[in-house]
């Protein structure tokens, strides 16, 4: 049964599509953060190992909430790695394990990319699609990404 929540079917579909891109970016970022958690080495191994674990755990919780929001709007959720890669603006780096600074920079760049996309999505949800709940939800996600980006940025002078 379709949701009858005061948002047109066209807008529900548009917001679900937008959320699918957010989900895909989150899954790619989750995968990269896990990869770096498993492959970090060097002087700050344990510190970064724990930092990356905390970050991928936070991303994992957000991923479930994003998927549930898509379902609440009446749309199915993509679930395959192929679909996540097709819908993500982030790129994987197969076979590459950068040094600690490279890991931090790559994750920082990805979080900042997500933040910029979320800013646009929040504006669209609020003004264009008249979905204040999704705009608010995305604002919370953006705040989490900003905190992670700030933490990563602190490793650089």
C-alpha positions in Angstrom: 0.0 0.0 0.0 1.3 3.5 -0.9 1.9 6.0 1.8 -0.8 8.7 2.1 1.3 11.3 4.0 0.6 14.5 2.0 3.5 14.1 -0.4 2.7 13.5 -4.1 3.7 10.2 -5.6 6.1 12.1 -7.9 7.8 13.7 -4.9 7.9 10.4 -3.0 9.7 8.8 -5.9 12.1 11.7 -6.2 13.0 11.7 -2.5 13.4 7.9 -2.6 15.8 8.2 -5.5 17.7 10.9 -3.6 17.9 8.7 -0.5 19.1 5.8 -2.7 22.1 7.9 -3.7 22.7 8.7 0.0 22.5 5.0 0.9 24.9 4.1 -1.9 27.4 6.7 -0.8 27.1 5.5 2.8 27.7 1.9 1.8 30.8 2.7 -0.2 32.1 4.9 2.6 31.4 2.2 5.1 33.3 -0.4 3.0 36.3 2.0 2.6 36.3 2.7 6.3 36.2 -1.0 7.1 39.0 -1.6 4.5 41.2 1.0 6.2 40.4 -0.4 9.7 41.6 -3.8 8.5 44.7 -2.6 6.6 46.0 0.4 8.7 49.6 0.0 9.9 52.3 2.2 11.3 52.9 4.3 14.4 49.3 5.2 15.0 48.0 1.7 14.2 45.8 1.2 17.3 44.5 4.7 17.4 43.4 4.7 13.8 42.2 1.1 14.0 39.8 2.1 16.8 38.9 5.4 15.1 37.9 3.7 11.9 35.9 1.1 13.9 34.0 3.8 15.6 33.3 5.5 12.3 32.2 2.4 10.4 29.9 1.5 13.3 28.3 4.9 13.1 27.9 4.6 9.3 26.4 1.1 9.8 23.6 2.6 12.0 23.0 5.4 9.6 22.8 2.9 6.6 19.9 1.1 8.4 18.1 4.3 9.1 18.5 5.5 5.5 17.1 2.2 4.2 14.2 2.3 6.6 13.4 5.9 5.5 13.3 4.7 1.9 10.8 2.0 2.9 8.7 4.4 4.9 8.3 6.4 1.7 7.0 3.3 -0.1 10.0 2.4 -2.2 12.1 -0.8 -2.3 15.7 -0.5 -1.1 18.7 -1.5 -3.3 20.7 -4.3 -1.8 23.5 -5.4 -4.0 27.1 -4.2 -4.2 26.6 -3.6 -7.9 23.6 -1.3 -7.2 25.5 0.6 -4.5 28.4 1.2 -6.8 26.1 2.3 -9.7 24.3 4.8 -7.4 27.3 6.2 -5.5 29.2 9.3 -6.3 32.2 7.9 -4.4 34.7 5.7 -6.0 36.4 2.6 -4.6 40.1 2.0 -4.8 40.6 -1.8 -5.3 44.0 -3.1 -4.6 45.2 0.1 -3.1 46.1 0.5 0.6 47.4 4.0 1.2 49.6 4.9 4.2 47.9 6.4 7.2 47.8 9.9 5.9 46.4 8.7 2.6 43.7 6.8 4.4 42.8 9.8 6.4 42.8 12.1 3.4 40.7 9.7 1.3 38.1 9.3 4.0 38.0 13.1 4.7 37.5 13.8 1.0 34.7 11.3 0.8 32.9 12.7 3.9 33.2 16.2 2.5 31.8 15.0 -0.8 28.8 13.5 1.1 28.3 16.6 3.1 28.1 18.8 -0.1 25.6 16.3 -1.6 23.5 16.3 1.6 23.3 20.1 1.6 21.7 20.0 -1.8 19.4 17.1 -0.9 18.2 18.9 2.2 17.3 22.0 0.2 15.5 19.9 -2.4 13.6 17.9 0.2 12.5 20.9 2.0 11.7 23.3 -0.8 11.2 21.3 -4.0 9.6 18.1 -2.6 7.9 19.4 0.5 9.3 16.6 2.7 10.4 18.3 5.9 10.9 14.9 7.7 13.5 13.7 5.2 15.1 17.2 5.2 15.4 16.9 9.0 16.7 13.3 8.8 19.3 14.3 6.3 20.3 17.3 8.4 21.1 14.8 11.2 23.1 12.7 8.9 25.0 15.7 7.7 25.9 16.7 11.2 27.4 13.2 11.8 29.5 13.5 8.6 30.6 17.0 9.6 31.8 15.6 13.0 33.7 12.8 11.4 35.2 15.1 8.8 36.3 17.5 11.6 37.9 14.6 13.5 39.8 13.4 10.3 40.8 17.0 9.5 42.4 17.3 13.0 45.1 14.9 11.9 46.5 17.5 9.6 48.2 20.8 10.4 
